Amino acid sequence: MVSERRGFAADLVVTWTGAAANVALMLVKLGVGIISGSVALVADGVHSLSDVATDLVVLGGLRIAQRPADEDHSYGHGKFETLAAAAVALALGGASVWLAREAASDLAVGTQRVAGFWPLIVAAVSIAVKEALYRATSKVARTSGSPATAANAWHHRSDALSSVAVFIGAAAALAGWPAGDSIAALAVAGLVALAAVKILHGAVHDLTEGALSPAEQSRVRRAVESVPGVRGWHALRTRRAGRGAFVDMHIEVDPHLTVSQAHEIASEAEHAVEKALGGRAHVVVHIEPREEERA
């Protein structure tokens, strides 16, 4: 429980840090983009604006997910984190549509832009900041197991990649290819859309009671089979709720054991599975008798 609270605290700190950085980057990108006439940089500023909005959504999801189980949510509030991840994906998807529309409109009209050196400088700073935020946030997400924080990390990475596209577009415009700025904005839209699809796929999987990954299920099987006294197992069911996993299964034991002995084996199996899943699992094991000959 203590480690879980520390995980939530780390998620909140890194998310607040990212939100502050996103506000600063948004203001700089929009200001320089409007003054210089770079549609790609303005588009990147809007992307940063979506980052700020999703940071707030993630913070809300993390706050609610910390609440203990109650009568209305007997399995806890972990899926509010997954809902926050889905909201991040939807925000990214909406931003990608807007960016693509603006860039395509410029290309269709034939707008020619040579924005100067400032977009290059701002894009370079954004790349460095957002990549650093991605690395810090993804590190926290790996430790805490938070899907919302992991989604936010990819949001930082998508912003870094979009800034790379802005940098290339601005450089192309300076080199004598003004359409490069609008084409870079289209590339930004594509990168943002890909990030949205990836995040939304994982969120929908968890929200629709999708099973744990094959690798995680394999760890569960190995953990149960390593417990002395377990003669077999079946009816394995798994699902995820936020950063936690839920596992229930049937194990088979010697029918001549006492209730206390069989219960002890079941408890060991539950602890083994919890450990195999990094301690973030709720495990329920049902006991069934099995003769040695059948085993």
C-alpha positions as CSV (number, residue, x, y, z in Angstrom):
1,M,0.0,0.0,0.0
2,V,2.9,2.4,0.8
3,S,4.6,1.7,-2.5
4,E,1.2,2.3,-4.3
5,R,0.8,5.7,-2.6
6,R,4.4,6.6,-3.6
7,G,3.6,5.6,-7.1
8,F,0.5,7.9,-7.2
9,A,2.6,10.7,-5.7
10,A,5.3,10.3,-8.4
11,D,2.6,10.2,-11.1
12,L,1.2,13.5,-9.8
13,V,4.6,15.2,-9.6
14,V,5.7,14.3,-13.1
15,T,2.2,15.2,-14.5
16,W,2.3,18.7,-12.8
17,T,5.8,19.2,-14.1
18,G,4.7,18.3,-17.6
19,A,1.7,20.6,-17.4
20,A,3.8,23.6,-16.4
21,A,6.2,22.9,-19.3
22,N,3.3,22.5,-21.7
23,V,1.8,25.9,-20.7
24,A,5.2,27.6,-21.3
25,L,5.8,25.8,-24.7
26,M,2.2,26.6,-25.8
27,L,2.6,30.3,-25.2
28,V,6.0,30.5,-27.0
29,K,4.9,28.4,-30.0
30,L,1.6,30.2,-30.6
31,G,3.3,33.6,-30.1
32,V,6.3,33.0,-32.4
33,G,4.1,31.0,-34.9
34,I,1.6,33.9,-35.3
35,I,4.3,36.6,-35.5
36,S,6.5,34.6,-38.0
37,G,3.6,33.2,-40.0
38,S,4.5,29.6,-39.5
39,V,1.4,27.5,-39.7
40,A,3.4,24.4,-38.6
41,L,4.5,26.1,-35.4
42,V,1.0,27.4,-34.7
43,A,-0.2,23.8,-35.2
44,D,2.4,22.6,-32.8
45,G,1.3,25.2,-30.3
46,V,-2.3,23.8,-30.5
47,H,-0.8,20.4,-29.9
48,S,0.8,21.8,-26.8
49,L,-2.6,23.3,-25.8
50,S,-4.1,19.8,-26.1
51,D,-1.2,18.6,-23.9
52,V,-2.3,21.0,-21.2
53,A,-5.9,19.9,-21.4
54,T,-5.0,16.2,-21.2
55,D,-2.6,16.9,-18.3
56,L,-5.6,18.2,-16.4
57,V,-7.6,15.1,-17.3
58,V,-4.8,12.8,-16.2
59,L,-4.5,14.6,-12.9
60,G,-8.2,14.2,-12.3
61,G,-8.1,10.5,-13.2
62,L,-5.2,9.9,-10.9
63,R,-7.0,11.7,-8.0
64,I,-10.1,9.6,-8.4
65,A,-8.2,6.4,-8.9
66,Q,-6.6,6.8,-5.5
67,R,-9.9,6.4,-3.7
68,P,-10.4,3.1,-1.9
69,A,-13.1,0.6,-2.8
70,D,-16.6,1.5,-1.7
71,E,-20.2,0.3,-2.1
72,D,-20.5,1.8,-5.5
73,H,-17.1,0.6,-6.7
74,S,-16.3,-2.7,-4.9
75,Y,-13.3,-3.3,-7.2
76,G,-11.9,0.1,-6.6
77,H,-11.6,3.2,-8.9
78,G,-8.6,2.0,-11.0
79,K,-10.5,2.3,-14.3
80,F,-10.8,6.0,-13.9
81,E,-7.1,6.0,-14.9
82,T,-8.0,4.0,-18.0
83,L,-10.7,6.5,-18.8
84,A,-8.2,9.3,-18.5
85,A,-5.9,7.5,-21.0
86,A,-8.9,7.2,-23.4
87,A,-9.6,10.9,-23.0
88,V,-5.9,11.7,-23.9
89,A,-6.3,9.6,-27.0
90,L,-9.5,11.3,-28.1
91,A,-7.9,14.7,-27.5
92,L,-4.9,13.7,-29.7
93,G,-7.3,12.4,-32.4
94,G,-9.2,15.7,-32.4
95,A,-6.0,17.7,-32.6
96,S,-4.7,15.6,-35.5
97,V,-7.9,16.3,-37.5
98,W,-7.6,20.0,-36.9
99,L,-3.9,20.1,-37.8
100,A,-4.5,18.1,-41.0
101,R,-7.3,20.4,-42.1
102,E,-5.4,23.6,-41.6
103,A,-2.3,22.3,-43.4
104,A,-4.3,20.8,-46.3
105,S,-6.2,24.1,-46.7
106,D,-2.9,26.0,-47.0
107,L,-1.6,23.6,-49.6
108,A,-4.8,23.8,-51.6
109,V,-4.8,27.6,-51.6
110,G,-1.1,27.6,-52.4
111,T,0.0,29.7,-49.4
112,Q,3.7,30.2,-49.4
113,R,5.5,30.7,-46.1
114,V,9.1,31.4,-45.2
115,A,8.9,31.9,-41.5
116,G,12.5,32.7,-40.7
117,F,14.9,31.3,-38.1
118,W,12.7,31.7,-35.0
119,P,10.5,28.7,-35.7
120,L,13.8,26.6,-36.0
121,I,14.9,27.8,-32.6
122,V,11.6,27.2,-30.9
123,A,11.2,23.8,-32.4
124,A,14.7,22.8,-31.3
125,V,13.9,23.9,-27.7
126,S,10.6,22.0,-27.8
127,I,12.2,18.8,-29.0
128,A,14.7,18.9,-26.1
129,V,12.1,19.7,-23.5
130,K,9.4,17.2,-24.7
131,E,11.9,14.4,-25.1
132,A,13.1,14.9,-21.6
133,L,9.5,14.9,-20.3
134,Y,8.8,11.7,-22.3
135,R,11.7,9.9,-20.7
136,A,10.9,11.1,-17.2
137,T,7.2,10.4,-17.5
138,S,7.6,6.9,-19.1
139,K,10.1,6.0,-16.3
140,V,7.6,6.9,-13.6
141,A,4.8,5.0,-15.6
142,R,7.0,1.9,-15.7
143,T,7.4,2.0,-11.9
144,S,3.9,2.9,-11.0
145,G,2.1,0.9,-13.7
146,S,-0.3,3.8,-14.4
147,P,-1.9,3.6,-17.9
148,A,-2.8,7.3,-17.7
149,T,0.7,8.3,-17.0
150,A,2.0,6.0,-19.7
151,A,-0.5,7.6,-22.2
152,N,0.7,11.0,-21.1
153,A,4.3,10.0,-21.7
154,W,3.4,9.1,-25.3
155,H,1.7,12.5,-25.6
156,H,5.0,14.1,-24.7
157,R,6.8,11.9,-27.3
158,S,4.2,12.8,-30.0
159,D,4.8,16.5,-29.3
160,A,8.6,16.0,-29.6
161,L,8.1,14.3,-32.9
162,S,5.8,17.0,-34.2
163,S,8.4,19.6,-33.3
164,V,10.9,17.6,-35.3
165,A,8.5,17.9,-38.3
166,V,8.2,21.7,-37.6
167,F,12.0,22.0,-37.5
168,I,12.4,20.2,-40.9
169,G,9.6,22.2,-42.5
170,A,11.0,25.5,-41.3
171,A,14.5,24.5,-42.6
172,A,13.0,23.5,-45.9
173,A,11.2,26.8,-46.2
174,L,14.4,28.7,-45.5
175,A,16.2,26.6,-48.2
176,G,13.7,27.7,-50.8
177,W,10.8,25.3,-50.5
178,P,8.0,27.3,-48.8
179,A,5.5,24.5,-49.0
180,G,7.7,22.5,-46.6
181,D,6.0,24.3,-43.6
182,S,2.5,23.1,-44.6
183,I,3.8,19.6,-45.4
184,A,5.5,19.5,-42.0
185,A,2.2,20.4,-40.4
186,L,0.6,17.4,-42.2
187,A,3.3,15.2,-40.9
188,V,2.6,16.5,-37.4
189,A,-1.0,15.5,-37.8
190,G,-0.1,12.0,-38.9
191,L,2.2,11.5,-36.0
192,V,-0.4,12.7,-33.5
193,A,-3.1,10.4,-35.1
194,L,-0.8,7.4,-34.7
195,A,-0.2,8.1,-31.0
196,A,-4.0,8.5,-30.5
197,V,-4.8,5.2,-32.1
198,K,-2.1,3.4,-30.0
199,I,-3.3,4.8,-26.7
200,L,-7.0,4.3,-27.5
201,H,-6.5,0.7,-28.5
202,G,-5.0,-0.1,-25.1
203,A,-7.6,1.8,-23.2
204,V,-10.5,0.2,-25.0
205,H,-9.0,-3.2,-24.5
206,D,-8.9,-2.7,-20.7
207,L,-12.3,-1.0,-20.5
208,T,-13.9,-4.0,-22.3
209,E,-12.5,-6.5,-19.8
210,G,-9.6,-7.5,-22.1
211,A,-7.3,-10.1,-20.6
212,L,-3.7,-9.5,-19.5
213,S,-1.0,-9.8,-22.1
214,P,0.2,-13.3,-23.1
215,A,3.5,-12.7,-21.3
216,E,1.7,-11.7,-18.0
217,Q,-0.5,-14.8,-18.2
218,S,2.5,-16.9,-18.7
219,R,4.0,-15.5,-15.5
220,V,0.8,-16.3,-13.7
221,R,0.9,-19.9,-14.9
222,R,4.5,-20.4,-13.9
223,A,3.9,-18.9,-10.5
224,V,1.0,-21.2,-9.7
225,E,2.8,-24.3,-11.0
226,S,5.8,-23.5,-8.7
227,V,3.7,-23.8,-5.6
228,P,4.1,-27.1,-3.7
229,G,0.8,-29.0,-3.4
230,V,-0.8,-27.6,-6.6
231,R,-1.6,-30.6,-8.8
232,G,-3.2,-28.7,-11.6
233,W,-5.1,-25.5,-12.5
234,H,-7.8,-24.3,-14.9
235,A,-10.4,-21.6,-15.5
236,L,-7.8,-18.7,-15.5
237,R,-9.5,-15.4,-16.0
238,T,-7.6,-12.0,-16.0
239,R,-8.4,-8.4,-16.5
240,R,-6.9,-5.0,-15.7
241,A,-8.3,-2.0,-13.9
242,G,-5.9,1.0,-14.1
243,R,-2.5,0.0,-12.8
244,G,-3.8,-3.1,-11.0
245,A,-4.7,-6.6,-12.4
246,F,-7.5,-8.9,-11.3
247,V,-6.9,-12.7,-11.5
248,D,-9.1,-15.5,-10.5
249,M,-8.5,-19.2,-11.2
250,H,-9.1,-22.7,-9.9
251,I,-6.3,-24.9,-8.5
252,E,-6.5,-28.7,-7.9
253,V,-5.1,-30.2,-4.7
254,D,-5.0,-33.5,-2.8
255,P,-8.6,-34.3,-1.8
256,H,-7.4,-35.8,1.5
257,L,-6.0,-32.5,2.8
258,T,-7.7,-30.7,5.6
259,V,-9.5,-27.4,4.8
260,S,-6.7,-25.6,6.6
261,Q,-4.0,-27.3,4.5
262,A,-5.8,-26.6,1.3
263,H,-6.4,-23.0,2.3
264,E,-2.6,-22.6,3.0
265,I,-1.8,-23.8,-0.5
266,A,-4.3,-21.4,-2.1
267,S,-2.9,-18.5,-0.1
268,E,0.7,-19.4,-1.3
269,A,-0.6,-19.5,-4.9
270,E,-2.2,-16.1,-4.5
271,H,1.0,-14.6,-3.1
272,A,3.0,-16.2,-5.9
273,V,0.8,-14.7,-8.6
274,E,0.8,-11.3,-6.9
275,K,4.6,-11.3,-6.8
276,A,4.8,-12.5,-10.4
277,L,2.7,-9.4,-11.5
278,G,4.8,-7.0,-9.5
279,G,2.6,-6.8,-6.4
280,R,-0.1,-4.9,-8.3
281,A,-2.7,-7.7,-8.5
282,H,-5.8,-8.9,-6.7
283,V,-5.9,-12.7,-6.8
284,V,-8.7,-15.1,-5.9
285,V,-8.0,-18.8,-6.0
286,H,-10.7,-21.5,-5.8
287,I,-9.8,-25.0,-4.5
288,E,-10.9,-28.2,-6.1
289,P,-10.0,-31.8,-5.2
290,R,-7.9,-33.9,-7.6
291,E,-6.8,-37.5,-7.2
292,E,-3.1,-38.4,-7.7
293,E,-3.9,-40.8,-10.5
294,R,-5.7,-38.2,-12.5
295,A,-2.8,-35.7,-11.8
